[in-house]
Structure formats: structure tokens, C-alpha cells
Amino acid sequence: MDFDALREFMVHTQLIPRGIRDERVLAAMRKVPRHLFVSESSRHRAYDDMALSIGEGQTISQPYMVAVMTELLELKGDEKVLEIGTGSGYQAAILAELSKQVFSIERIPALAARAEERLRALGYDAVRIKVSDGTLGWIDEAPFDRIIVTAGAPKVPDPLKEQLAEDGILVAPVGDRFSQQLLRIVKKDGTFREEFHTLCVFVPLIGEHGWKSAEEW
């Protein structure tokens, strides 16, 4: 399959018509080989307009959702970014194309190991991954200029807000098990301004400051 052509088609049919305008985001979506972040059996669908299973009850997000969340971060290139929910590693690769350093937390060891292997193979050495409860953040590396949460939460975990730098931006899907909405938080003068954006559906954010278990979700 011509994956380069499929990526270009994805950008022109799924992203630009839906309002993605940041040229740096579009360039990253054109560049990062999404098909290498899914199983071989799913590669023929890697650039379809949908989320795909990556095992362990988790998914790689729909390309549009990756693009819109990334665009909301307003990355300029010199940021230190925290990602909650490494998953396949695809979102981390996109972030690495657009920022200085990416710290990514995954609660499932098998996913973290596979993501790290993929990212290293592709040369994304600016990404660091650890296995932990993402709702606690990464206190040893805080503060972060940007924080992105790639799982649905009942509310934004307080530790993540505490680890957001001044003038920082946090993006997270917030809601119940059936539907969430992207919430963008901008920290200015020590206060948090909230903006709601598009509706979405994510897997649950499990942890001390999220859902306690998949069963509760």
C-alpha cells in the first residue's frame, strides 16, 4: 500500500475540511507513519477516519481527534509536554515533531514497552515514557508548558493542574462513560480559564484522580 499517499489523503479529507488550520500540525500528521503504530492486521485501516484497537482494551485515537487536540495545545516548538496515556505512542510522536521534549505516562506496562520500542526505532529520542498512574502526573519533571490527557475523565485531575506552568495549556476529554467534551485549560496569573470544544468518546482515565476502575466506568 502507498502509505504516503494515504496520509496525504487523510489530511485532505479528514483534517482540513473539519477546520484543522495549523500548518505545523498538518505537517506532522503528514509525516508520522500511523500505520507503524498499529498491528500488521490493522495497517490497511491505519488512515481511516476511526479509532483502532491496539490491544489491552485500549485504542489509537481517530486521526482527527489527534489533530484537534494537538492544535488546541498551540505548540510553537520549545515546549516541555506531558502526555497522559501513551497507548500506541502515536500521539507522542506527533507531539515530538512539534515540541522540545515529551514526557508520557502509561499505566499498562505492555503498551508502554511497545510504544517505547516503536518510538526509538523511528528516532523519537525526545520522548520519555514511564509506567505509572497518569492522574498523578510526573512531579519530578514538573512544571510542564503543555499537558494532554488522552483518556476520558470525570474531571481534570488536580495534580495535573498543579503541574501546569504559568501560561500553560492543558487539554483533556471530560465527561461520563458515554460522552465527553474536550476541555482546554489555560493558566494565566495563577488562575485557570476553561474553554469547552468538540464532543468526543475516549477510553477511561483510570487512577487515583480519575475513574477508580474500568468497572466503575
N, C-alpha and C positions, 0 to 999 in steps of 0.2 A: 504494500500500500504506500502511496505517496503521502507520508505524514506531514511534510512541509506544506503541501497543498491543502490538506485537511485543516491544519492550524490556521492558514490564511482564510479559508472558507468559514471557519468558526468565528474568527474576528469580524468578518464582513457580514455574517448572517445572524450571529447571536449577540455580539457585543456592541458594535457601532449603532445598529438600529434601535437598541434599547437604551442608548444615551451615554455609553462609556466614551468619554472625550479625552481623557488624559493620555497623551501620546506615549508617555513613558510606560504606562500600564499596558496599553495596546501592544507596544514593542515587546514587553516582557511576555505577554500572552502569546505573541507570535513566535517567540524564541524557545521557551521552556517546553521540552518534549513530554507532554502529558501522558503519552502512550507508554512511557517508561516507568510511570508511577502506578500502573495498574497491572493486573495479571495478564499473562500472554493470551489467555482465553477472552479477555475483555478489550484487547488492543484495537480491534476493529470498531469498537464503540467509544474509544477514548475521547473523541472530539464531538460526540453527540451532545445535545442540549439536555443533559441529565446528570444526576449523581450516579456513581457506580460503587458497588460493594468492593471493599478491599480486605474483607475477612474480619474476624473478631467482632462482628456486629457493627462495624464502622464503615464509613463511606468516604470517597473522594468527592468533594463538592462539585456541583454543576459549574461549568466554566464561567457563566455569567455571574454567579454568586461570588466566586473567587475575584472576579474583576471588579464588581461593585464594592465589595468590602475593601479591597486594596485601594481603589480610587478614593474612598472615604477617608483613608489614612493620610492622604495628601503628602506622600513621601517625596522628598527632594534629593536624597542620596547620601546624607550624612547622619541618618538616624540610627539609634540603637532600638531594636524592635523586640518585643516579647510576643511570642505566639503561644496560645494555649490550645493544645490539641494538634500534635504533629501529624497524626494519621499517616498518609502515604508519603508525606514530605513535599508534595506539590506546592502547597501554599507557601511553605518555607522557601522553596526555590524561587518563586515569584518575588517574595519579599527580598531575597538576597540579591536579585537583579536590580532592586530599586533603593536599597538602603546600605548602610555601612556594616551592620552586624545584626545577626538574628539569633535570639535565644528561644528555643522551642521546647515545650514540655508535653510529654505523652505519658498517660497512665498505664498503657498496655506495653509491656516490655517487648513482645514480638514485633509490634508495629514500629516501635522506636528503633529497634535493631535494623529492620528492613529499610526504614526511611534513611537512617544514617548511612547505610551501605550505598543506597542509590545516590544520595547527595554527594558523598565522597567520590563516587565513580564519575559523577558529572562535574566535579570540580568546585562544588559549593562549599569551600572550606570556611567561609564566614558564618556558617550555621553551626550552632552548638545545641545538642539535644540532651535532655536528661529525663529519666523516668521518675515521675513524682505526681502529687496531687496538684493539678494546674490551678485550682481555685486558690491556692496559697501563694501563687506567683513564684518568683525567683529572687528572694530577698537579697541574696549575696551579690546580685548583679544590678539591683535597682539603684536609681530610678531609670525608667525607660521612656524614650521620646514617643513611642507608639506601642500600643498593646492591641492585639487582635485575638478574639476568642472564637474558635470555630466549632462550638457546640452550644446547644440551647440551654439557657439558664433561667431560673425564676426571677433573678435579678443579677446585676453585675456584682461579683464578689468584692467585698470591701477591701481585702488585701490588694487586689489589682488596682483599685482606685488610689490606694495609698502609695503604690509603686509607680504611679504615673508622674512623669516630670512636669514641671511648670511649662505651660504652652503645649503640653502633650495632648494626644488624641487617642481615645480608646474606642474600639468598635466591637460590638457583641450582639448576638441574637438573644432577645429576651422575650419570655412568654411562657405558655404552658406546653404540654406534650404534643398538642395538635398543631399549634401555630405560634410562630414568634415574629418579632419585628426587629429589624436592625436598629440598634441604639448607638448613636455616636455621642461620646462624651468629650468635651473639650475643657481642659483645665486652664483657668486664667485667674491670676491673682489669688490662687489658693481655693477658688470655688469651681464647681463643676456645672457646665452648661450642657443640657441634654437636648438631642435632636433625634426624632424618630424618622426612619427611612423605610425601605421596602419590606414587605412581608416575606417570610421565609419559613422553612422547616429544616431543622438540624437534628442530629442525634443528641442525646442528653449530655450535659456537663455534669459528670459525676465527681463528687468531692465534698469536703467539709463545708464549703460555702456555696455548693450547688445542690443538685439532687443527690440524696444520700445513696441511692441505688437505682439500677435500671428498673427494678420492680416498682419503686416509688414513682418513677417517671411514668 
